[in-house]
Amino acid sequence: MKYYAYENFREDTKQLIKQVEDFKPQAIVAIARGGLSIAHCMAEGLDIREVHSLRTELYDHTQKRDSISVFNKCEFFDSIKKVLVVDDISDSGDTLDAVMKDLKEKNKTIEFKAATLFYKKTSIYQPDFWVNEADEWIEFFWEKDFNI
């Protein structure tokens, strides 16, 4: 297990913002919970006010479930043509794969791209933008530092 500190998050998120700039997203979708902090910071860095979130369930702590559930729905203005989907990691890739398929199916006129801080080469879904390659379980600062 590898601890991922806020200082790393701050620098890596800045890197991710630079990677994404040329895509020029008009909206961001955060995959809750791992993508929420990243989406907020990226929205600030890219000056995007339209931020949505989807909740998924695939893991119970470190135990993977048999299937994924996607909750909520995103409704975009007609003027939105490019959307960035953000999560902390593409681990198995099941979450990103399910969310991207769902969003593309429901919003055929929008171009969706995915961004993560971490990507595992064994993932079934490779994000369009990512900063770090993961080869072990990542323990993010928000998962550890705020436990009471």
Secondary structure, 3 states (H helix, E strand, C coil): CEEECHHHHHHHHHHHHHHHHHHCCCEEEEEECCCHHHHHHHHHHHCCCCEEEEEEEEEECCEEEEEEEEECCCCCCCCCCEEEEEEEEECCCHHHHHHHHHHHHHCCCCEEEEEEEEECCCCCCCCCEEEEECCCCEEEHHHHCCCC
